[in-house]
Amino acid sequence: MPMEIKIYKAIAIGGSAGSLGVLERLFAYLPERFQVPIIVVCHLHPQDDGGVVDFFNKRFRHRIKEAVDKEPVQRGTIYFPPAGYHLLVESQRTFALSVDPKVNHSRPSIDVFFESAAVVWTDTLTGIILTGASSDGAEGIRAIKTHGGLTIAQDPETTVFPVMPQAAIDTGNVDRILCIEEMGLFLRKISMGSCVHTVDCVGYKMEERY
């Protein structure tokens, strides 16, 4: 039976407590010239003045920046929202920043971005939930799955704060539950714009654990 080749046009990553260390390990797997945009929504300190972006720019040669309102989403770039703003993507694939009330006690909220991205990129979006201490992102994962996208959660057993990935898993809408190394290999593959969308799409069988 032939394997289906799936093209992914964007990667959305959400995380909270403990996620910066995970992101540092994941970014190390990225090729220097990856193709798709990667948008990361973390729960930032309200007074963060770009320190998270600076942290990663000092460690990687990739293009890493804060998203700007009305900025077109560019390939080969890692984006973070500025502190204190919800990040959304509009139908023209431009970013929008919002100071609407917090969602799940957070602004930026993972759910807010994932839900908007699911509408724009539909089945070409990959959504990834990392370690965290809240349920933010669970409804966003549900939205991505509803629109046909691929959903991944960090294995709760490999996290310091398992609440966030477990909440996503509990929705029944997570396609893969992966450790950091598995996610890194997978991220490297789909970041180039294509993936064999089967159970062995990273070159080995990934266990279904839910």
C-alpha positions in Angstrom: 0.0 0.0 0.0 1.6 3.3 -1.0 2.4 5.8 1.7 0.6 9.2 1.6 2.9 12.2 1.2 1.7 15.2 3.2 2.9 18.8 2.8 2.8 20.9 6.0 2.8 24.7 5.6 3.1 25.8 9.2 4.0 24.5 12.6 2.4 25.9 15.8 4.0 25.1 19.1 2.5 25.9 22.5 4.1 25.6 25.9 4.3 27.0 29.4 6.3 26.1 32.5 9.5 24.2 31.5 9.0 24.7 27.8 12.0 27.0 27.1 14.4 24.2 27.8 12.4 21.8 25.6 12.3 24.4 22.8 16.1 24.8 23.0 16.5 21.0 22.5 13.9 21.0 19.6 15.5 23.9 17.7 18.8 22.1 17.7 17.2 19.5 15.3 16.2 22.1 12.8 18.2 22.3 9.6 19.9 25.7 9.0 17.5 26.5 6.1 14.2 25.1 7.1 11.2 25.9 4.9 8.0 26.4 6.9 7.2 29.1 9.5 7.3 28.0 13.1 5.1 30.0 15.5 5.7 29.5 19.2 3.2 30.7 21.8 4.6 30.5 25.4 3.2 32.0 28.5 5.6 34.9 28.9 6.2 37.1 31.9 4.1 40.3 31.4 7.3 42.4 31.6 9.3 40.3 29.1 10.9 42.8 26.7 12.1 40.4 24.0 14.3 38.4 26.4 13.0 35.1 25.2 13.8 36.0 21.5 17.2 37.2 22.5 17.8 34.0 24.5 17.3 31.9 21.4 19.0 34.3 18.9 22.2 33.9 21.0 22.0 30.1 20.6 20.9 29.5 17.1 21.5 30.9 13.6 17.9 30.6 12.6 15.8 33.7 12.0 14.0 34.1 15.3 11.9 37.2 16.0 8.8 38.7 17.6 5.7 38.8 15.5 4.6 42.2 14.4 0.9 43.3 13.8 0.0 42.9 10.1 3.3 41.3 9.3 3.1 38.6 6.6 4.1 35.1 7.9 7.4 34.2 6.3 8.9 30.8 5.6 12.0 29.7 7.4 11.3 31.9 10.5 10.6 31.2 14.1 8.1 33.6 15.6 7.2 34.5 19.2 4.4 36.8 20.3 5.3 39.9 22.3 4.5 39.7 26.0 1.0 40.9 26.9 -0.6 40.3 23.5 -2.7 37.5 22.0 -1.3 36.4 18.7 -3.6 35.4 15.8 -3.1 34.8 12.1 -5.5 36.3 9.6 -6.9 34.8 6.4 -4.2 36.7 4.3 -1.6 34.9 6.5 -0.6 38.0 8.3 -0.2 38.3 12.0 -2.7 40.2 14.3 -2.0 41.2 17.9 -4.8 41.7 20.4 -5.1 42.9 23.9 -8.5 41.2 24.4 -9.0 39.7 27.9 -6.9 36.7 29.0 -7.9 33.2 27.9 -7.1 30.4 30.4 -5.5 33.2 32.6 -3.0 33.8 29.8 -2.2 36.5 27.2 -0.8 35.3 24.9 -3.0 32.3 24.9 -2.1 29.1 23.0 -5.8 28.4 22.3 -6.3 31.7 20.7 -3.5 31.3 18.3 -4.1 27.6 17.5 -7.7 28.2 16.8 -7.0 31.0 14.3 -4.2 29.1 12.7 -6.4 26.0 12.3 -8.8 28.1 10.2 -6.1 29.5 8.0 -3.9 26.5 7.4 -6.5 23.7 7.9 -5.0 20.3 7.1 -1.5 21.7 6.4 -1.0 22.8 10.0 1.0 20.8 12.6 0.2 21.7 16.3 2.5 20.7 19.1 1.8 21.0 22.8 4.8 20.9 25.3 5.2 20.9 29.0 3.1 23.3 31.1 1.0 23.7 34.2 -2.4 24.7 32.7 -4.9 23.4 30.2 -4.3 26.1 27.7 -3.9 24.6 24.2 -6.3 21.7 24.7 -9.1 23.5 22.8 -6.6 24.7 20.2 -5.5 21.1 19.6 -9.2 20.2 19.2 -9.6 22.9 16.6 -6.5 21.8 14.6 -7.7 18.3 14.5 -11.2 19.3 13.5 -9.7 21.2 10.5 -7.7 18.2 9.5 -4.3 19.2 10.9 -1.7 17.0 12.6 -1.6 17.1 16.4 1.3 16.1 18.7 1.8 16.2 22.4 4.9 15.8 24.5 4.8 12.6 26.4 3.7 13.7 29.9 6.1 11.2 31.4 9.0 13.3 30.0 7.8 16.7 31.3 8.4 18.6 34.5 4.8 19.9 34.3 2.6 17.3 32.6 -0.8 19.1 33.0 -0.7 20.9 29.6 0.1 17.9 27.3 -2.2 15.6 29.4 -5.1 18.1 29.0 -4.6 18.0 25.2 -4.3 14.2 25.2 -7.5 13.9 27.2 -9.5 15.6 24.4 -8.9 12.6 22.3 -7.6 14.8 19.5 -3.8 14.1 19.7 -2.4 12.0 16.8 1.1 11.4 18.3 2.5 11.4 21.9 6.3 11.8 21.6 9.4 12.3 23.7 11.6 15.2 23.0 14.0 13.2 20.7 11.1 11.9 18.7 9.6 15.4 18.3 13.0 16.7 17.3 13.4 14.2 14.5 9.8 14.8 13.4 10.2 18.5 13.5 13.3 18.3 11.3 11.5 16.4 8.7 8.3 18.4 8.5 10.2 21.7 8.7 11.5 21.1 5.2 7.9 21.1 3.9 7.0 17.5 3.5 6.4 14.4 5.6 5.3 10.8 5.1 2.0 11.0 7.0 1.9 7.4 8.4 2.6 5.8 11.7 6.3 5.4 10.7 6.7 8.9 9.3 10.0 9.6 11.2 11.6 6.4 10.0 10.5 4.2 12.8 7.2 3.1 14.3 5.8 5.5 16.9 3.8 3.9 19.6 0.2 4.9 20.0 -0.2 5.4 23.8 -3.7 6.7 24.2 
